[in-house]
Amino acid sequence: MALTGKLETEVEVKVAADKAYGIFRSQTHQLPNIASDMIHKTEIHEGDWETPGSIKSWNYTIEGNVLSLKETIEKIDEENKSITYKVVDGDVLKLYKSMKVTIQVTAKNDGSSLMKVIIDYEKLKEDSPDPHPYLEFAAKVFKHIETHLLKA
């Protein structure tokens, strides 16, 4: 069994790519308001909301468990509307030696978008589960973002 892996999922949302990407690019502090049942709190520990190297903490719920993590923005690709985050501390590192999460938003011709999450990870132990709940979490957050942006 491999210790490293990559999972991804894609969700179609009925909002423009620039708006959907904008939530992750400069408005992540709004996510506790947008998906309050899933994301409870975000805080800056170093830097700001938008600069690579900045460190943010998150309190969130997955599968009924309230968890926390700290992440840093590792890479921003404006042209491809993509941001890569690296987990640097928290509950997720009890199962995984490392985890990187990339969010990418792609415009479709009809004005809607595809929001994709890619999770690259390395397990601490062979029997650690694959992080499928994090994919499901991201897909649900994407739908919350869609609902929020359609109301705006």
N, C-alpha and C positions, 0 to 999 in steps of 0.2 A: 504494500500500500504506500502510495506517495505521500510525503509530508507536505509538499507544496502543491498548490492548486490555484485555479482561476475559475470564478463563476461570473456569469453576467445575465442580466435580464434587461428587457426594453419595454417601455410602456408608452403607448400613444396618448398624447394629451391634446385637447382642442384649444390650445393657446399658442401664440407666436413663440418661436425659439428664443428670441431676444428677451422676452418677458420671463420665460421659464428659467433660462440661464441666469438672468439677473438676480433671481432669488439666491442662487448659490454664489454668484460673483460678488454681490455687495449687500445682500439682505438676509444673510443666514441668521442674524439676530432676531428676525421675524418668525422663524420656524416654530418656536414655542406657541406663538399666536395662531399660526396656520395649521399646525398639527398637534394641538395641545394634549390630545389623548395619547400621543406617542412620544413627543419631545417636550420635556418639562422645563428645561432651563439650559441656557447657553451663557457662557462667560468668556471674556478675554483674559488670558493670563500674561501674554506677552504680545506686543505689536498691536494689530488692529484686525478688523473683520476681513480685510481684502489682500493683505500682503503676504507673499510666500515667506515662510519662517515664523509667522505669527502662530501662537498657541491658543487654542480654545478648548474649553471643557463643555461636556454635554451630559445631561441627565436624561434618560430615555427609558422606555419600556419595550421589551421584546419578550414575547411569549409569557406575559404576565409578570416578568421579573423587571424590577427597577434597577437599572445599571448606570454606570458612568464611564466616561473615557475622556482622554485628552488627545487632540489631534493637531497636526500642523499642516498648513498648505504647503505641499511639496512643489507643485507645478501648476501654472495657469497657461492655457493655450487659447487665447482670445479668438483666433481664426477658426478653430474647430469647436469653440464653445465647450471647452473641457477643463476640468479642475481635478487634480489628484491630491488626495489627503493621505497622510501617514498617521496611523495610530501610534502614539508615543507613551501612553499610560492608560490604565483602567482595567475594568472587568474583562474586556475582550482578550487581553493579554494573559488571562488565566488559562485559555485554551489554545492561543495562537502565539507563536514566537514573533510573528510580524503580520501586519495587515495594512494594505493600501487600498483605498477606495477611489475610483475615478468616476466622476459624473460627467456625462457628455450629452449635449442637447443638439439635435439635428432638425433643421427646418424641413417640412414637407411642402409640396407645391400647393396644397389646399389651405395653407395658413396654420395647419396644426404642426405638432412637433413629435419627435421620438425622444424620450428621455431614457438614457441608458445608464446603468450602473455596472461597473466592473470591479470585482473584488479579487485582488491578488493576495494570497495568504500562505503562511507556513505554519503548520500545526506544531504544537509543543510535543505531542506524543502521537503515535500512530493511531490510537483509538479516539483521539479528539474528533468531534464531528465536523463535517464540512459546514461552513457558515451560511447555509441556506436561509435561516431565519433573518439574516441581515439583508438578503436579497428581497425577501417578502416585505421587510420593513421599508426598504427604499421604494419599492413599487407602491406601497400604500402612501408614503410621504408624497410621491409624485402625484398621486390622485388628489391628495389634499391641496397641493400647490395648484393643480388645475382648477379645483373648486374655488379656491381663494382668488385666483386671477380672473376667473369668469365673473365673479361678483364685483370685482374692482371697476 
